[in-house]
Amino acid sequence: MKTTELPRWATGFVLPLLNLLSALLVAALVIHLLGESPVESMQILINSAIVNPEGLAYTLFYASTFIFTGLAVSIAMKAGLFNIGAEGQMYFGGLGLTLVVLAFDASLSPWLLIPLAMLGSALFGALWAFLPGYLQAKRGSHVVVTTIMFNFIAASLMNFIIVKYLIPEGEQNPASRVFAESAALPTLNTWFPFFGDTPLNIGFPIAIVALVIYGVMVSRSSWGYQLRATGLNQHAAHYAGVRISRMIIVAMLISGALAGLAALNSVMGSTHYLSLNFPAGAGFVGIAIALMGRQHPVGIFLSAVLFGALIQGGFDLSLEKPNIPVETFVFIQGLIILFCGAMENFYAPAVLKLINATRKG
């Protein structure tokens, strides 16, 4: 290894940890300026989001959605694509899921209905990612621009579909009808009673399975090698026999499918109906998770749990500390994105200098 290069453990663990600590230090300063103790606030947050079993269940519930959106962004990044459209793809995936449920929840058992709904969400999410991928591969249209625009198109289209076709007659709430019991994801408190009456459901182990499949496919398969080669150097990958256009389209289809699957936890695991704006920014959180987790399965999992903890702990902290509004934790998420994204290599020169000095000593 060259003395100008950081080892993998430094880029995959040390730098993200330093970036996270930097974001938390700035957040601690903000909490101090709001007139509250950062140490006491952190204790409340940790107890609410991790130590308390019900709080942990909510943390993992939020993390289930974030794992899928983080995977969606990560698989595209491996191909050198920055998919900012996970929000719209998740939204459209929710439509595919809902159409399946509305058609079959009165006639199919959960054992058939839930897999069919997953298939519908994945197909619709992939469909919404296809055109940006195709335009990038065949026309050179930058995927960042097209996926951003498709987020707005998805929001407008979903507003029209829900209001025009899905609201039950006589209802005012802009949402579909409530699903039948057969469409509810089984909750984990059936097997783990200590989680209490929380919405944590089988979406979490499904997300873990998706993480494992992602790790194996990207790191241990020939297709994953071609995917990573495309992201690192398209010209070299082309000369090695990789069909670049095809790889870009396939990567975006998989990315969209994963984003679409994120709707499973939010719709079938929580609200049990399709509502306006149900993604609630989860697609954009996926960008932060992919950046902070360095597109590694373990990193994605830990980052998703962190953001889930910020949501759960932040809500309880704002109740106990009225001086700290809920919006503060949106600000903290932004800080994490800033340090782990735009400033991800801020500490790299100092870490490299320290490693080289240690070796010489």
C-alpha positions as CSV (number, residue, x, y, z in Angstrom):
1,M,0.0,0.0,0.0
2,K,1.3,3.5,-0.9
3,T,2.0,5.9,1.9
4,T,-0.4,8.4,0.1
5,E,-3.3,6.0,0.5
6,L,-5.5,5.3,3.5
7,P,-6.1,1.7,4.4
8,R,-9.6,0.3,4.1
9,W,-10.2,0.3,7.8
10,A,-9.4,4.0,8.0
11,T,-11.8,5.0,5.1
12,G,-14.5,2.6,6.2
13,F,-14.5,3.2,9.9
14,V,-12.2,6.0,11.2
15,L,-13.3,8.7,8.8
16,P,-17.1,8.1,9.2
17,L,-16.6,8.0,13.0
18,L,-14.7,11.3,13.0
19,N,-17.3,12.9,10.7
20,L,-20.1,11.6,13.0
21,L,-18.4,12.9,16.1
22,S,-17.9,16.3,14.4
23,A,-21.6,16.5,13.6
24,L,-22.6,15.6,17.1
25,L,-20.2,18.2,18.6
26,V,-21.8,20.9,16.5
27,A,-25.2,19.6,17.5
28,A,-24.1,19.7,21.2
29,L,-23.1,23.3,20.8
30,V,-26.5,24.1,19.3
31,I,-28.3,22.4,22.2
32,H,-26.1,24.3,24.7
33,L,-27.1,27.6,23.0
34,L,-30.7,26.6,23.4
35,G,-30.1,26.5,27.1
36,E,-30.0,22.7,27.7
37,S,-27.3,20.4,28.8
38,P,-25.8,18.4,25.8
39,V,-24.8,15.5,28.1
40,E,-28.2,15.2,29.7
41,S,-29.9,15.5,26.4
42,M,-27.7,12.7,24.9
43,Q,-28.6,10.5,27.9
44,I,-32.3,11.1,27.3
45,L,-31.9,10.4,23.6
46,I,-30.0,7.1,24.1
47,N,-32.3,5.9,26.8
48,S,-35.4,6.6,24.7
49,A,-34.0,5.2,21.4
50,I,-31.8,2.3,22.5
51,V,-32.1,1.3,26.2
52,N,-35.9,1.3,26.5
53,P,-37.2,-1.9,24.6
54,E,-40.2,-0.1,23.2
55,G,-38.0,2.8,22.1
56,L,-35.6,0.4,20.5
57,A,-38.5,-1.2,18.6
58,Y,-39.4,2.2,17.2
59,T,-35.8,2.9,16.3
60,L,-35.6,-0.4,14.4
61,F,-39.0,0.2,12.8
62,Y,-37.7,3.5,11.3
63,A,-34.4,1.8,10.4
64,S,-36.2,-0.8,8.4
65,T,-37.3,1.8,5.9
66,F,-34.0,3.5,5.9
67,I,-32.1,0.3,5.1
68,F,-34.0,-0.1,1.9
69,T,-33.5,3.5,0.8
70,G,-29.9,3.3,1.8
71,L,-29.4,0.1,-0.3
72,A,-31.2,1.8,-3.2
73,V,-28.8,4.7,-3.3
74,S,-25.8,2.4,-2.6
75,I,-26.3,0.0,-5.4
76,A,-26.5,2.9,-7.8
77,M,-23.4,4.5,-6.3
78,K,-21.5,1.2,-6.9
79,A,-22.2,1.8,-10.6
80,G,-21.0,5.4,-10.5
81,L,-24.6,6.7,-10.4
82,F,-26.0,9.2,-7.9
83,N,-29.7,8.2,-7.6
84,I,-31.4,11.1,-5.9
85,G,-34.8,9.7,-6.9
86,A,-35.3,7.1,-4.1
87,E,-38.0,9.3,-2.7
88,G,-40.1,9.3,-5.8
89,Q,-39.4,5.6,-6.4
90,M,-40.5,4.7,-2.9
91,Y,-43.7,6.8,-3.5
92,F,-44.4,5.0,-6.8
93,G,-43.6,1.6,-5.1
94,G,-46.2,2.4,-2.6
95,L,-48.7,2.7,-5.4
96,G,-47.8,-0.7,-6.8
97,L,-48.2,-2.2,-3.4
98,T,-51.5,-0.6,-2.8
99,L,-53.0,-1.6,-6.1
100,V,-52.1,-5.3,-5.3
101,V,-53.6,-5.0,-1.8
102,L,-56.8,-3.3,-2.9
103,A,-57.4,-5.9,-5.5
104,F,-56.7,-9.0,-3.4
105,D,-56.8,-8.3,0.3
106,A,-60.4,-9.7,0.5
107,S,-59.5,-12.9,-1.2
108,L,-55.9,-13.9,-0.5
109,S,-54.2,-15.1,2.6
110,P,-51.3,-13.1,4.1
111,W,-48.9,-15.8,2.9
112,L,-49.8,-14.9,-0.7
113,L,-50.8,-11.3,-0.4
114,I,-47.6,-10.0,1.3
115,P,-45.2,-11.5,-1.3
116,L,-47.4,-10.2,-4.1
117,A,-47.5,-6.8,-2.6
118,M,-43.7,-6.8,-2.3
119,L,-43.5,-7.8,-5.9
120,G,-45.8,-4.9,-6.8
121,S,-43.8,-2.3,-4.9
122,A,-40.5,-3.5,-6.4
123,L,-41.9,-3.5,-9.9
124,F,-43.3,0.0,-9.7
125,G,-40.2,1.3,-8.0
126,A,-38.1,-0.2,-10.8
127,L,-40.4,1.2,-13.4
128,W,-40.0,4.7,-12.0
129,A,-36.2,4.3,-12.1
130,F,-36.0,2.8,-15.6
131,L,-36.4,6.0,-17.6
132,P,-33.7,8.0,-15.8
133,G,-31.4,5.0,-16.2
134,Y,-32.2,4.6,-19.8
135,L,-31.7,8.3,-20.5
136,Q,-28.3,8.1,-18.7
137,A,-27.2,5.0,-20.6
138,K,-28.5,5.8,-24.1
139,R,-28.7,9.6,-24.2
140,G,-26.2,10.9,-21.7
141,S,-28.8,12.7,-19.6
142,H,-27.3,13.0,-16.1
143,V,-29.1,10.8,-13.7
144,V,-28.9,13.4,-10.9
145,V,-31.0,15.8,-12.9
146,T,-33.6,13.3,-14.2
147,T,-34.1,11.6,-10.8
148,I,-34.6,14.9,-9.1
149,M,-37.2,15.9,-11.6
150,F,-38.9,12.4,-11.3
151,N,-39.3,13.1,-7.6
152,F,-41.5,16.1,-8.4
153,I,-43.4,14.2,-11.2
154,A,-44.0,11.3,-8.8
155,A,-45.4,13.6,-6.1
156,S,-47.8,15.3,-8.6
157,L,-48.9,12.1,-10.2
158,M,-49.5,10.4,-6.9
159,N,-51.5,13.4,-5.7
160,F,-53.7,13.1,-8.8
161,I,-54.1,9.3,-8.5
162,I,-55.0,9.3,-4.8
163,V,-57.4,12.2,-5.0
164,K,-59.0,11.2,-8.2
165,Y,-59.2,7.4,-7.9
166,L,-58.3,6.0,-4.5
167,I,-60.3,8.1,-2.0
168,P,-63.4,6.1,-0.9
169,E,-66.7,7.8,-1.8
170,G,-67.8,10.2,0.9
171,E,-64.3,10.4,2.6
172,Q,-62.3,13.7,2.9
173,N,-59.0,12.3,3.9
174,P,-56.6,12.1,0.9
175,A,-55.8,8.4,1.2
176,S,-56.9,5.0,0.0
177,R,-59.3,2.9,2.0
178,V,-57.9,1.0,5.0
179,F,-56.5,-2.4,4.1
180,A,-57.9,-5.6,5.4
181,E,-56.2,-7.4,8.3
182,S,-54.7,-9.9,5.8
183,A,-52.5,-7.0,4.4
184,A,-51.0,-6.1,7.8
185,L,-47.4,-7.2,8.2
186,P,-47.0,-9.4,11.3
187,T,-45.5,-7.5,14.2
188,L,-42.4,-8.9,16.0
189,N,-43.9,-8.4,19.4
190,T,-45.8,-11.7,18.7
191,W,-42.4,-13.5,19.2
192,F,-40.7,-10.8,21.3
193,P,-43.2,-9.5,23.8
194,F,-40.7,-7.1,25.4
195,F,-41.0,-4.8,22.3
196,G,-44.5,-3.9,23.6
197,D,-47.3,-2.5,21.4
198,T,-45.1,-1.1,18.7
199,P,-45.3,-1.3,14.9
200,L,-41.9,-3.1,14.5
201,N,-42.8,-5.9,12.0
202,I,-41.3,-8.5,9.7
203,G,-40.1,-5.7,7.5
204,F,-37.0,-5.5,9.7
205,P,-35.8,-9.1,9.1
206,I,-36.7,-8.7,5.4
207,A,-34.5,-5.6,5.3
208,I,-31.7,-7.6,7.0
209,V,-32.0,-10.3,4.3
210,A,-31.8,-7.6,1.7
211,L,-28.6,-6.3,3.3
212,V,-27.1,-9.8,3.2
213,I,-28.1,-10.4,-0.5
214,Y,-26.6,-7.0,-1.4
215,G,-23.3,-7.8,0.3
216,V,-23.0,-11.1,-1.4
217,M,-24.0,-9.9,-4.8
218,V,-21.8,-6.8,-4.8
219,S,-18.7,-8.3,-3.2
220,R,-18.8,-12.1,-4.0
221,S,-20.3,-12.4,-7.5
222,S,-19.0,-11.7,-11.1
223,W,-21.9,-9.4,-11.7
224,G,-20.9,-7.4,-8.6
225,Y,-17.4,-7.2,-9.9
226,Q,-18.7,-5.8,-13.2
227,L,-20.9,-3.4,-11.3
228,R,-18.0,-2.0,-9.3
229,A,-15.8,-1.9,-12.4
230,T,-18.4,0.2,-14.1
231,G,-18.4,2.6,-11.2
232,L,-14.7,2.9,-10.9
233,N,-13.8,3.2,-14.6
234,Q,-16.3,2.8,-17.4
235,H,-13.6,2.8,-20.1
236,A,-11.7,0.0,-18.5
237,A,-14.9,-1.9,-17.8
238,H,-15.9,-1.6,-21.4
239,Y,-12.6,-3.0,-22.6
240,A,-13.0,-5.8,-20.1
241,G,-16.2,-6.8,-21.8
242,V,-18.8,-5.1,-19.6
243,R,-21.8,-3.7,-21.5
244,I,-21.9,-0.3,-19.8
245,S,-25.4,0.8,-21.0
246,R,-26.9,-2.4,-19.9
247,M,-25.2,-2.3,-16.5
248,I,-26.4,1.3,-15.9
249,I,-30.0,0.4,-16.7
250,V,-29.9,-2.8,-14.6
251,A,-28.3,-1.0,-11.7
252,M,-31.0,1.7,-11.8
253,L,-33.8,-0.9,-12.0
254,I,-32.4,-2.7,-8.9
255,S,-32.0,0.6,-7.2
256,G,-35.6,1.6,-7.9
257,A,-36.9,-1.8,-6.8
258,L,-35.1,-1.5,-3.5
259,A,-36.6,2.0,-3.0
260,G,-40.0,0.7,-3.9
261,L,-39.7,-2.0,-1.2
262,A,-39.1,0.7,1.4
263,A,-42.9,1.4,1.1
264,L,-43.6,-2.0,2.5
265,N,-42.7,-1.0,6.1
266,S,-44.4,2.4,5.9
267,V,-47.7,1.4,4.3
268,M,-48.3,-2.2,5.2
269,G,-46.5,-2.1,8.5
270,S,-47.8,1.2,9.9
271,T,-50.6,3.2,8.4
272,H,-52.3,0.3,6.5
273,Y,-53.4,2.6,3.8
274,L,-51.8,4.8,1.1
275,S,-51.6,8.4,2.0
276,L,-50.2,11.6,0.5
277,N,-46.4,12.2,1.1
278,F,-46.0,8.9,3.1
279,P,-42.3,8.6,2.3
280,A,-41.7,11.7,4.5
281,G,-38.1,12.2,3.3
282,A,-37.0,8.6,3.7
283,G,-35.6,8.6,0.2
284,F,-33.3,11.6,0.9
285,V,-32.2,10.0,4.3
286,G,-31.1,7.0,2.2
287,I,-28.6,9.3,0.5
288,A,-27.0,10.1,3.9
289,I,-27.0,6.5,4.9
290,A,-25.3,5.4,1.7
291,L,-22.6,8.1,2.1
292,M,-22.1,7.5,5.8
293,G,-22.1,3.7,5.5
294,R,-19.7,3.8,2.6
295,Q,-22.0,1.5,0.6
296,H,-21.0,-1.4,2.9
297,P,-23.8,-3.6,4.4
298,V,-22.6,-3.2,8.0
299,G,-22.2,0.6,7.5
300,I,-25.6,0.9,5.9
301,F,-27.2,-1.0,8.9
302,L,-25.5,1.1,11.5
303,S,-26.3,4.3,9.7
304,A,-29.9,3.4,9.4
305,V,-30.2,2.6,13.1
306,L,-28.5,5.9,13.9
307,F,-31.0,7.9,11.9
308,G,-33.9,5.8,13.3
309,A,-32.5,6.6,16.8
310,L,-32.4,10.3,16.0
311,I,-36.1,10.3,15.0
312,Q,-37.3,8.2,18.0
313,G,-35.0,9.8,20.6
314,G,-35.5,13.3,19.2
315,F,-39.2,13.0,19.5
316,D,-39.1,12.0,23.2
317,L,-36.3,14.6,23.9
318,S,-38.4,17.4,22.5
319,L,-41.2,16.3,24.9
320,E,-39.0,16.4,27.9
321,K,-37.0,19.4,26.9
322,P,-39.4,22.0,25.3
323,N,-36.5,24.3,24.5
324,I,-35.3,21.7,22.0
325,P,-37.8,21.6,19.1
326,V,-38.2,18.5,16.9
327,E,-36.7,20.5,14.0
328,T,-33.4,20.4,15.8
329,F,-33.0,16.8,14.8
330,V,-33.6,17.6,11.1
331,F,-30.7,20.0,11.6
332,I,-28.6,17.3,13.1
333,Q,-29.4,15.0,10.2
334,G,-28.3,17.8,7.9
335,L,-25.0,18.1,9.8
336,I,-24.4,14.4,9.4
337,I,-25.0,14.6,5.7
338,L,-22.7,17.6,5.5
339,F,-19.8,16.0,7.4
340,C,-20.2,12.5,5.9
341,G,-21.0,13.7,2.4
342,A,-19.5,17.0,1.3
343,M,-16.8,16.8,3.9
344,E,-16.2,13.1,4.0
345,N,-12.4,13.4,3.4
346,F,-11.9,16.4,5.7
347,Y,-9.9,14.4,8.2
348,A,-8.1,12.2,5.6
349,P,-4.8,14.1,5.5
350,A,-4.5,14.2,9.3
351,V,-5.3,10.5,9.6
352,L,-2.9,9.6,6.8
353,K,-0.2,11.7,8.5
354,L,-0.8,9.9,11.8
355,I,-0.7,6.4,10.2
356,N,2.6,7.2,8.4
357,A,4.1,8.6,11.5
358,T,3.1,5.5,13.5
359,R,4.7,3.2,10.8
360,K,8.0,5.2,10.8
361,G,8.1,5.1,14.6
